[in-house]
Amino acid sequence: MAEYLKRSKPQSERAEDDAKVQSIVEGILKDIETQGDTAVRELSAKFDKYSPESFRLNETDIQEAIAKVAPRDIEDIRFAQEQIRHFAELQKASLHDVEVETLPGVILGHRNIPVESVGCYIPGGKFPMVASAHMSVLTAKVAGVKRVVAAAPPYQGAPHPAIVAAMHFAGADEIYALGGVQAVGAMALGTETIAPVDMLVGPGNAFVAEAKRQLFGRVGIDLFAGPTETLVIADHTVDGELCATDLLGQAEHGYNSPCVLITNSLELAKETISEVERLLEVLPTAETARTSWEEYGEVIVCREYEEMLQVANGLAFEHVQVMTERDDWFLKNMSNYGALFLGPRTHVANGDKVIGTNHTLPTKRAGRYTGGLWVGKFIKTHTYQKVLTAEAATMVGEYCSRLCMLEGFAGHAEQANIRVRRYGGKVVPYATAAQ
C-alpha cells in the first residue's frame, strides 16, 4: 500500500475554486458574444491595462518589435523552431491518405485534410511564454492550416517583442496583442474586427482553460489543459536535489501547479522534501513555487516498481520525469500521461522549450484518453466510398437492405433497394420491417 509522506489540498477545495472560475468565464464569454469589440476592449483595459487603437499588429508593428529582440535571442528562437518544425514534419509524414478496394468494385478511403483556421493562444501575462508560439503556430503551419491567428497578452504595457518575433517566424497570419478569456473568446466567437476560427489551441491559466472548455463545440480545441502538472518517478539511482529541482522547476508556473514524487525509496523521499525546502530559500520564483508545493505537492512512497507504475497511471499527469534503473520498462508500460522524460540527463524544461516535442499536453487526467498537441491535431481524417460496378452495388445493397429492415428503417432500406432494383438484385419487402 502506497504511503503518503505529504498530501495536497483536498479535492473538495479544488472543486470550489473551479466553480468560481467557471462562473466568471461564463459571464465574460457572454459579454464578448453580445458586445463584440466593445467587450473585448473593456476587458483588455480592465485586466491588462491595455487599450490600443488596434489589437492587431501590422507589418510595421511586427518589424519594430523584432528589432527590439537581441540577436542571440533571435538565434535561440530560430534554433528551437528548427527542432520543433523537424519533428512535426516527421510526424506529418507518418500520416497517409488511404484508398483500397475492399471488395470487387468497392473502393473505400480516407483523406487527411488540415483545419482551415486556427486560433493560437500564447500565455504571457506573468511569464512571456515564447515557446508556446513555436508549439502552436508553427505546428499548425506544418500541418497545412491556411489561416493561423496568434494572440498573446501585452507584457508591461506593450506587445512582448520576443513573443511577436516567435509568432512571426513561426508563420502566424494574424498577430494580436490580446490576452486571457477575451483573446480566446474573440478568436472563437468572432467580433467586428476578428473573424472567428474553427479551432482553438494553446495553454493558459485556469480562466483560459475554462474558456476553451465552454467554447468546445462552437469550435474545436486541442485538449482540456489546466494548470501545469509534474510527476517525478525516481528510485535510489538519483538524489534528492535532482528530484527537488525537477519538482520546483514546474511548480513555479502558478500557485496551483501540482508537483508529485513517486518513489520506492523512503530515504530519497525524505531527502527530496528536505531539498525542496532548501531550494525554496534561494529560488527567485519561490513565492509561487512554495504555494504550489504546499497546497498541491505530494510525496508517495511505494513498495515496488509495479505499485509506482499503478499510482502513476492513476494520476495520469501532464509531465512525467522518470529517473530509475528501469526507465525503458516505464516507457513500455506507462499508458496514461502527457509526455515522458526518461533518464536523469533529460528534463521537462527540454520539452517545454527546445528539444522538438510539443509542450501543450493533457492535464487533469485527460492523458487517459488523449495525447498532447501535435501536427495530427490540426488534421481531420475524412472517409469516402465508391461503388464501381453493378454487381457490387447489388451485392452490398442486398446486405444493406436486410440490415436496415432489421432495424425498422424503411427509408434507409429504400436507398439500397432502388440501387438493387436498377442493377439487378432481390429487394426485401417493407413488411419485413415490422416482424
C-alpha positions as CSV (number, residue, x, y, z in Angstrom):
1,M,0.0,0.0,0.0
2,A,1.4,3.4,-1.0
3,E,2.3,5.7,1.8
4,Y,1.8,9.5,1.5
5,L,4.6,11.4,3.3
6,K,2.9,14.6,2.0
7,R,-0.6,15.3,0.7
8,S,-2.1,18.1,-1.3
9,K,-5.2,20.2,-0.5
10,P,-8.5,18.2,-0.6
11,Q,-10.2,17.7,-3.9
12,S,-13.3,19.4,-2.5
13,E,-11.4,22.7,-2.1
14,R,-10.1,22.4,-5.7
15,A,-13.7,21.9,-6.9
16,E,-14.8,25.1,-5.2
17,D,-12.0,27.0,-7.0
18,D,-13.1,25.5,-10.3
19,A,-16.7,26.6,-9.8
20,K,-15.7,30.2,-9.2
21,V,-13.7,30.2,-12.4
22,Q,-16.5,28.7,-14.3
23,S,-19.0,31.4,-13.3
24,I,-16.6,34.2,-14.1
25,V,-15.7,32.9,-17.5
26,E,-19.3,32.2,-18.5
27,G,-20.1,35.9,-17.9
28,I,-17.1,37.1,-19.9
29,L,-17.9,35.0,-22.9
30,K,-21.5,36.1,-22.9
31,D,-20.3,39.8,-23.0
32,I,-18.0,39.1,-25.9
33,E,-20.7,37.3,-27.8
34,T,-23.2,40.1,-27.4
35,Q,-20.9,43.2,-27.5
36,G,-18.0,42.1,-29.7
37,D,-15.1,44.5,-29.9
38,T,-16.6,46.8,-27.2
39,A,-16.5,44.0,-24.6
40,V,-13.0,42.9,-25.8
41,R,-11.6,46.4,-25.4
42,E,-13.2,46.9,-22.0
43,L,-11.9,43.5,-20.8
44,S,-8.4,44.3,-22.0
45,A,-8.4,47.6,-20.3
46,K,-9.7,46.1,-17.1
47,F,-7.4,43.1,-16.9
48,D,-4.3,44.1,-18.8
49,K,-4.5,48.0,-18.6
50,Y,-4.1,48.0,-22.4
51,S,-6.4,49.6,-25.0
52,P,-4.5,50.4,-28.2
53,E,-6.1,51.8,-31.4
54,S,-5.9,48.2,-32.9
55,F,-5.1,45.0,-31.1
56,R,-3.9,43.5,-34.4
57,L,-0.3,44.2,-35.2
58,N,0.5,45.4,-38.7
59,E,3.8,44.6,-40.5
60,T,5.4,47.8,-39.2
61,D,4.5,46.9,-35.6
62,I,5.9,43.4,-36.1
63,Q,9.2,44.5,-37.5
64,E,9.6,47.2,-34.8
65,A,9.0,44.5,-32.1
66,I,11.5,42.1,-33.8
67,A,14.1,44.9,-33.9
68,K,14.0,45.1,-30.1
69,V,15.0,41.4,-29.7
70,A,18.7,40.7,-29.1
71,P,20.4,38.8,-31.9
72,R,21.3,35.9,-29.6
73,D,17.6,35.6,-28.6
74,I,16.6,35.6,-32.2
75,E,19.2,32.8,-32.8
76,D,17.8,30.8,-29.9
77,I,14.3,31.2,-31.1
78,R,15.2,30.0,-34.6
79,F,17.1,27.0,-33.2
80,A,14.1,25.9,-31.1
81,Q,11.8,26.3,-34.1
82,E,14.1,24.2,-36.3
83,Q,13.8,21.4,-33.8
84,I,10.1,21.6,-33.4
85,R,9.5,22.0,-37.2
86,H,11.7,19.0,-38.0
87,F,9.8,16.7,-35.5
88,A,6.4,18.0,-36.7
89,E,7.4,17.3,-40.3
90,L,8.4,13.7,-39.4
91,Q,5.0,13.3,-37.6
92,K,3.1,14.6,-40.6
93,A,5.0,12.2,-42.9
94,S,3.6,9.3,-40.8
95,L,0.0,10.3,-41.8
96,H,-1.1,8.8,-45.1
97,D,-4.2,9.0,-47.2
98,V,-5.7,5.6,-47.8
99,E,-7.6,4.1,-50.7
100,V,-8.3,0.3,-51.0
101,E,-10.6,-2.0,-52.9
102,T,-12.1,-3.9,-50.0
103,L,-14.5,-6.0,-52.2
104,P,-14.6,-6.3,-56.0
105,G,-15.9,-2.9,-57.2
106,V,-16.0,-1.3,-53.8
107,I,-13.5,1.4,-53.0
108,L,-13.0,2.9,-49.5
109,G,-10.6,5.5,-48.5
110,H,-9.8,8.5,-46.3
111,R,-8.2,11.8,-46.8
112,N,-6.2,13.8,-44.2
113,I,-7.4,17.5,-44.5
114,P,-6.0,20.4,-42.5
115,V,-8.3,22.5,-40.4
116,E,-8.9,25.8,-42.3
117,S,-8.4,28.3,-39.5
118,V,-6.9,28.0,-36.0
119,G,-6.5,30.5,-33.1
120,C,-3.3,30.0,-31.1
121,Y,-3.1,31.4,-27.6
122,I,0.3,32.2,-26.2
123,P,0.4,33.0,-22.5
124,G,2.5,36.0,-21.5
125,G,0.9,38.0,-18.7
126,K,3.2,36.7,-15.9
127,F,5.9,34.9,-17.8
128,P,6.3,35.5,-21.6
129,M,5.8,32.0,-22.9
130,V,7.8,32.4,-26.1
131,A,7.9,28.7,-26.7
132,S,4.2,28.4,-26.9
133,A,4.3,30.2,-30.2
134,H,6.5,27.5,-31.7
135,M,4.4,24.8,-30.3
136,S,1.1,26.0,-31.7
137,V,1.6,28.4,-34.6
138,L,4.5,26.5,-36.2
139,T,2.9,23.1,-35.8
140,A,-0.3,24.3,-37.3
141,K,1.6,25.7,-40.3
142,V,3.4,22.4,-40.8
143,A,0.0,20.7,-40.8
144,G,-1.1,23.0,-43.6
145,V,-3.6,25.3,-41.8
146,K,-4.3,28.2,-44.1
147,R,-5.2,30.9,-41.5
148,V,-3.4,30.9,-38.2
149,V,-4.3,33.6,-35.7
150,A,-2.0,34.2,-32.8
151,A,-2.8,36.1,-29.7
152,A,-0.7,36.9,-26.6
153,P,-1.3,39.4,-23.8
154,P,0.6,42.6,-23.6
155,Y,3.6,42.5,-21.4
156,Q,4.4,45.6,-19.3
157,G,2.0,47.7,-21.5
158,A,3.1,46.6,-24.9
159,P,3.3,43.5,-27.2
160,H,6.2,41.3,-26.0
161,P,9.0,41.6,-28.6
162,A,10.3,38.0,-28.3
163,I,6.7,36.6,-28.5
164,V,5.9,38.7,-31.5
165,A,9.2,37.5,-33.2
166,A,8.4,33.9,-32.4
167,M,4.8,34.1,-33.7
168,H,6.1,35.9,-36.9
169,F,8.9,33.4,-37.6
170,A,6.5,30.5,-36.9
171,G,4.2,31.8,-39.7
172,A,1.3,33.5,-38.0
173,D,-1.1,35.1,-40.5
174,E,-2.6,37.5,-37.9
175,I,-1.0,38.6,-34.6
176,Y,-2.9,40.2,-31.8
177,A,-1.7,41.8,-28.5
178,L,-4.7,40.4,-26.6
179,G,-4.8,38.2,-23.5
180,G,-6.9,36.0,-21.3
181,V,-10.5,35.0,-21.9
182,Q,-11.0,38.0,-24.1
183,A,-8.4,36.6,-26.5
184,V,-9.7,33.1,-26.8
185,G,-13.3,34.3,-26.8
186,A,-12.7,36.8,-29.6
187,M,-11.0,34.2,-31.7
188,A,-13.6,31.6,-31.2
189,L,-16.8,33.7,-31.3
190,G,-15.5,36.5,-33.7
191,T,-16.1,40.2,-33.4
192,E,-16.5,43.1,-35.8
193,T,-12.7,43.1,-36.5
194,I,-11.7,39.5,-35.8
195,A,-13.1,36.7,-37.9
196,P,-13.8,33.6,-36.0
197,V,-11.6,30.5,-36.2
198,D,-12.5,26.8,-36.4
199,M,-10.2,25.6,-33.6
200,L,-8.5,26.9,-30.5
201,V,-5.2,25.7,-29.2
202,G,-2.5,26.6,-26.7
203,P,-2.1,26.6,-22.9
204,G,-3.2,29.2,-20.4
205,N,-4.2,29.8,-16.9
206,A,-7.3,28.4,-15.2
207,F,-9.5,31.1,-16.8
208,V,-8.2,30.4,-20.4
209,A,-8.6,26.7,-19.9
210,E,-12.2,27.1,-18.7
211,A,-13.0,29.4,-21.6
212,K,-11.8,26.7,-24.0
213,R,-13.9,24.1,-22.2
214,Q,-17.0,26.3,-22.5
215,L,-16.3,27.1,-26.1
216,F,-15.7,23.5,-27.1
217,G,-18.4,22.5,-29.6
218,R,-18.6,26.1,-31.0
219,V,-15.0,25.4,-32.1
220,G,-12.7,22.5,-31.8
221,I,-9.9,22.6,-29.2
222,D,-6.6,20.8,-28.9
223,L,-7.3,19.4,-25.4
224,F,-8.5,20.3,-22.0
225,A,-5.4,21.8,-20.3
226,G,-5.4,23.0,-16.8
227,P,-2.5,24.1,-14.5
228,T,0.9,22.5,-15.2
229,E,1.4,19.1,-13.6
230,T,4.7,17.4,-12.8
231,L,5.3,13.9,-11.7
232,V,8.8,12.6,-10.8
233,I,9.2,8.8,-10.7
234,A,12.5,8.1,-9.1
235,D,14.5,5.4,-7.2
236,H,17.9,5.1,-5.5
237,T,19.8,5.9,-8.7
238,V,19.2,9.6,-8.3
239,D,19.4,12.0,-5.4
240,G,17.0,14.4,-3.6
241,E,18.5,17.6,-5.1
242,L,17.8,16.4,-8.7
243,C,14.2,15.4,-7.8
244,A,13.5,18.6,-5.9
245,T,14.9,20.7,-8.7
246,D,12.6,18.9,-11.2
247,L,9.6,19.3,-9.0
248,L,10.1,23.0,-8.3
249,G,11.1,23.7,-11.9
250,Q,7.5,23.3,-12.9
251,A,5.8,24.4,-9.6
252,E,6.8,28.0,-10.5
253,H,4.3,28.1,-13.3
254,G,1.5,29.0,-11.0
255,Y,0.1,28.9,-7.5
256,N,-1.9,25.7,-8.3
257,S,0.6,23.6,-10.2
258,P,0.6,20.0,-8.8
259,C,4.0,18.5,-8.3
260,V,4.4,14.9,-7.1
261,L,7.2,12.5,-6.3
262,I,6.6,8.7,-6.5
263,T,9.5,6.6,-5.2
264,N,10.2,3.2,-3.7
265,S,13.0,4.8,-1.6
266,L,11.9,6.2,1.8
267,E,15.4,7.7,2.1
268,L,15.0,9.5,-1.3
269,A,11.5,10.7,-0.3
270,K,12.8,12.4,2.9
271,E,15.8,13.8,1.2
272,T,13.7,15.3,-1.6
273,I,11.4,17.0,0.9
274,S,14.4,18.5,2.7
275,E,16.0,19.6,-0.6
276,V,12.7,21.3,-1.7
277,E,12.7,23.4,1.5
278,R,16.4,24.3,0.9
279,L,15.8,25.3,-2.7
280,L,12.8,27.4,-1.8
281,E,15.1,29.7,0.2
282,V,17.1,30.6,-3.0
283,L,14.7,30.1,-5.9
284,P,13.7,33.6,-7.4
285,T,10.2,32.3,-8.1
286,A,9.9,30.7,-4.7
287,E,6.7,32.7,-3.7
288,T,4.7,30.9,-6.4
289,A,6.6,27.6,-6.2
290,R,6.1,27.4,-2.5
291,T,2.4,27.7,-2.7
292,S,2.2,25.0,-5.4
293,W,4.3,22.8,-3.3
294,E,2.5,23.4,0.0
295,E,-1.0,23.1,-1.5
296,Y,-0.6,20.8,-4.4
297,G,2.7,18.9,-3.7
298,E,2.7,15.2,-2.7
299,V,5.3,12.6,-1.9
300,I,4.3,9.0,-2.3
301,V,6.4,6.0,-1.2
302,C,5.6,2.7,-2.9
303,R,6.8,-0.8,-2.1
304,E,7.9,-1.8,-5.6
305,Y,8.1,-0.6,-9.2
306,E,4.7,-2.2,-10.1
307,E,3.0,-0.1,-7.5
308,M,4.8,3.0,-8.7
309,L,3.5,2.3,-12.2
310,Q,0.0,1.8,-10.9
311,V,-0.1,5.0,-8.9
312,A,1.5,6.9,-11.8
313,N,-1.0,5.6,-14.4
314,G,-3.8,6.6,-12.0
315,L,-2.6,10.1,-11.7
316,A,-2.2,10.5,-15.5
317,F,-0.1,13.6,-15.1
318,E,1.0,16.0,-17.8
319,H,4.8,15.8,-17.4
320,V,6.3,12.6,-16.1
321,Q,10.0,12.6,-15.3
322,V,11.4,9.0,-15.0
323,M,14.7,8.5,-13.3
324,T,15.1,4.9,-12.3
325,E,17.1,1.8,-13.2
326,R,14.1,0.6,-15.2
327,D,13.3,3.7,-17.4
328,D,12.6,1.6,-20.5
329,W,10.2,-0.6,-18.5
330,F,8.2,2.5,-17.6
331,L,8.3,3.6,-21.2
332,K,6.9,0.3,-22.3
333,N,4.3,0.1,-19.5
334,M,3.1,3.6,-18.9
335,S,-0.2,4.2,-20.5
336,N,-1.6,7.5,-19.0
337,Y,0.5,10.6,-19.3
338,G,1.1,13.7,-21.4
339,A,4.8,13.3,-22.1
340,L,7.6,11.2,-20.7
341,F,11.1,12.5,-19.9
342,L,13.4,9.5,-19.5
343,G,16.6,9.4,-17.5
344,P,18.5,12.0,-15.4
345,R,20.1,13.6,-18.5
346,T,16.7,14.9,-19.8
347,H,14.1,17.1,-18.1
348,V,10.8,18.7,-18.6
349,A,12.3,22.1,-19.5
350,N,13.8,20.5,-22.6
351,G,10.4,19.6,-23.8
352,D,8.9,22.9,-22.8
353,K,11.4,25.0,-24.7
354,V,13.6,23.4,-27.3
355,I,14.1,19.7,-27.9
356,G,11.4,19.3,-30.5
357,T,8.4,17.6,-28.9
358,N,5.3,19.7,-28.2
359,H,4.7,21.2,-24.8
360,T,0.9,21.6,-25.0
361,L,-0.1,18.5,-23.1
362,P,-3.2,17.0,-21.3
363,T,-3.8,17.7,-17.6
364,K,-6.4,16.8,-15.1
365,R,-6.2,13.1,-16.0
366,A,-7.0,13.8,-19.7
367,G,-3.9,11.7,-20.6
368,R,-6.2,8.7,-20.0
369,Y,-7.9,9.4,-23.4
370,T,-5.8,11.8,-25.4
371,G,-2.2,12.7,-26.1
372,G,-0.8,16.2,-26.4
373,L,-0.8,18.7,-29.2
374,W,0.9,17.5,-32.4
375,V,0.6,18.1,-36.1
376,G,-2.2,15.5,-36.3
377,K,-4.4,17.5,-34.1
378,F,-4.7,20.1,-36.9
379,I,-5.6,17.4,-39.5
380,K,-9.1,15.9,-39.9
381,T,-9.4,12.4,-41.3
382,H,-12.4,12.2,-43.7
383,T,-13.6,8.9,-45.2
384,Y,-15.1,8.4,-48.7
385,Q,-16.5,5.4,-50.7
386,K,-17.1,4.5,-54.3
387,V,-19.1,1.6,-55.8
388,L,-17.8,1.0,-59.3
389,T,-19.8,-2.0,-60.7
390,A,-23.4,-3.1,-60.9
391,E,-22.5,-6.4,-59.3
392,A,-21.0,-4.6,-56.2
393,A,-24.0,-2.2,-55.9
394,T,-26.4,-5.2,-56.0
395,M,-24.4,-7.4,-53.6
396,V,-23.7,-4.8,-50.9
397,G,-27.2,-3.3,-51.4
398,E,-28.9,-6.6,-50.6
399,Y,-27.0,-6.8,-47.3
400,C,-27.7,-3.2,-46.6
401,S,-31.4,-3.5,-47.3
402,R,-31.8,-6.5,-45.0
403,L,-29.9,-4.9,-42.1
404,C,-31.9,-1.7,-42.5
405,M,-35.2,-3.6,-42.3
406,L,-33.9,-5.5,-39.3
407,E,-33.7,-2.1,-37.5
408,G,-37.0,-0.9,-38.9
409,F,-35.6,1.8,-41.1
410,A,-37.6,1.5,-44.3
411,G,-36.3,4.8,-45.7
412,H,-32.8,3.6,-45.2
413,A,-33.6,0.3,-46.9
414,E,-35.1,2.1,-49.9
415,Q,-31.8,3.9,-50.5
416,A,-30.3,0.4,-51.0
417,N,-33.4,-1.1,-52.7
418,I,-33.5,1.4,-55.5
419,R,-30.0,0.5,-56.5
420,V,-30.7,-3.2,-56.2
421,R,-33.7,-2.8,-58.5
422,R,-31.8,-0.8,-61.0
423,Y,-28.7,-3.0,-61.0
424,G,-30.5,-6.4,-60.8
425,G,-31.0,-8.0,-57.4
426,K,-33.5,-9.0,-54.8
427,V,-35.3,-6.4,-52.6
428,V,-36.5,-7.1,-49.1
429,P,-40.2,-6.1,-48.8
430,Y,-41.2,-3.4,-46.4
431,A,-43.4,-5.7,-44.4
432,T,-40.3,-7.4,-43.1
433,A,-39.6,-4.3,-41.0
434,A,-42.5,-4.9,-38.7
435,Q,-41.5,-8.5,-38.0
